[in-house]
């Protein structure tokens, strides 16, 4: 029997191959999209394979926004880090959890969950298979897709652009404020409860002791959660610098570059996560820009802290050709500016180039939102489209106005928001 006459070797696998093709196309779309919308795009990609009421990502690679969520608001508005930690803790890397009940957003719900090699967790609530007969194959495909997406999240955070950095810093500020208020309020309540229960005037000693133990345990859990949130939001400066050394190791090993590291003080203030990520990305970019010059054999990298700023200094032994208006340096400057920092380049022909960076450790006060910008109805329409990523021509077509009119409105929006770029405007509009 010829191969043509015989059953197709993959005939029984056709539905699985089709599902795999759908996921592959979808993964490419997710990877091409914005890190700010990765939960939404991933949710849309998975929906034809596994229906779900909400999708939640929990990744410690993202410090300002460790949760990325899409779906039902009653779930995504209430799901907590503690709940996600409880889902992830019994799972090993590459493990998955299918259809079991877990507490999410305050009540038990059926979930499907996967842990990527990066340690990132993916949770789908109320999962429903589009084709129950393909459940095992679909779960394996989703696990593979999630591993790729989680690795992409780690890479995108490491090279985060200005829009993501501004969003991350804004979110970190708000989360820190809310956590501090909740911690103080709960701690005060529990401390008052302990004081009452420990009073000699209270009867029933056994009940008093049990209540005191319960309240003390609750305080321990509260403090533990507060410490957990702090570990997500901050990174010790020495640890951040050690990761930078690992990042630059390939250049030293394979590029023959001599990199001299000047360590930050061991007792230096911990860095906000987005500052640590941005600092490493800026140093990597600056070193690559420096070694593009001919004759660079040695680079010196120094981190320091003045209590309010992370101070980064990178200098080389090259010809001193690096210019601040070069494309690579402009990209690094935009990252520093996104965190209200500065980047300065000084080059001396024949003596080398120096890049000096200062990144504030404290986020600036939250800016006022669009409701306080004094926008006209048309400006609000343009702002909504700009925030969605639409370009001027698309906005003009949607609103039936000219591109010149769109440019006029965008210029007014930038001025009223105090933004310098469309990306910054889009973040402030969130």
Secondary structure, DSSP 4 states (H G I P E B T S, - for coil): --TTTSPPTTGGGHHHHHHHHHHHHHHHHHHHS-GGGHHHHHHHHHHTTEE-SEEEEE-TT-STT-EEEEE-HHHHTT--HHHHHHHHHTPPTT-EEEEEEEEETTEEEEEEEEE-TTS-EEEEES-EESSGGGHHHHHHHHHHHHHHHHHHHHHHHHT--HHHHHHHHHHHHHHHHHHHHHHHHHHHHHHHHHHHHT-TT---HHHHHHHHHHHHHHHHHHHHHHHHHHHHHEE-HHHHHHHHHHHHHHHHHHS--EEEEEPPPTTPPPEEHHHHHHHHHHHHHHHHHHHTSTT--EEEEEEEE-SSEEEEEEEESS-S---TTSHHHHHHHHHHHHTT-EEEEEEETTTEEEEEEEEESSPPPPPP-GGGS---HHHHHHHHHHHTT--HHHHHHHHT--HHHHHHHHHHHHHHHT-SSHHHHHHHT-
